[in-house]
């Protein structure tokens, strides 16, 4: 998604129809970002795919460090995204 607003609802609906799964990844807190917008759409429309949000947990503040180290620490670096994909496919 290149924007959260306006949200590309049809792209989300299509992905759910075709895969039954959604993973969002963002360099942001997972609450009030893309993950929340997708979750709101799913709730409003009664859609129930497997769903996982990757980003900064809402109850945590990341430590200081290089962005790539922080992504790894928070689980949304390439390895973390691959792990989430494996989990949601399982």
Secondary structure, 3 states (H helix, E strand, C coil): CCCCCCCCHHHHHHHHHHHCEEEEEEEEECCCCHHHHHHHHHHHHCCCCEEEEEEECCCCCCCCCCHHHHHHHHCCCHHHHHHHHHHHHC
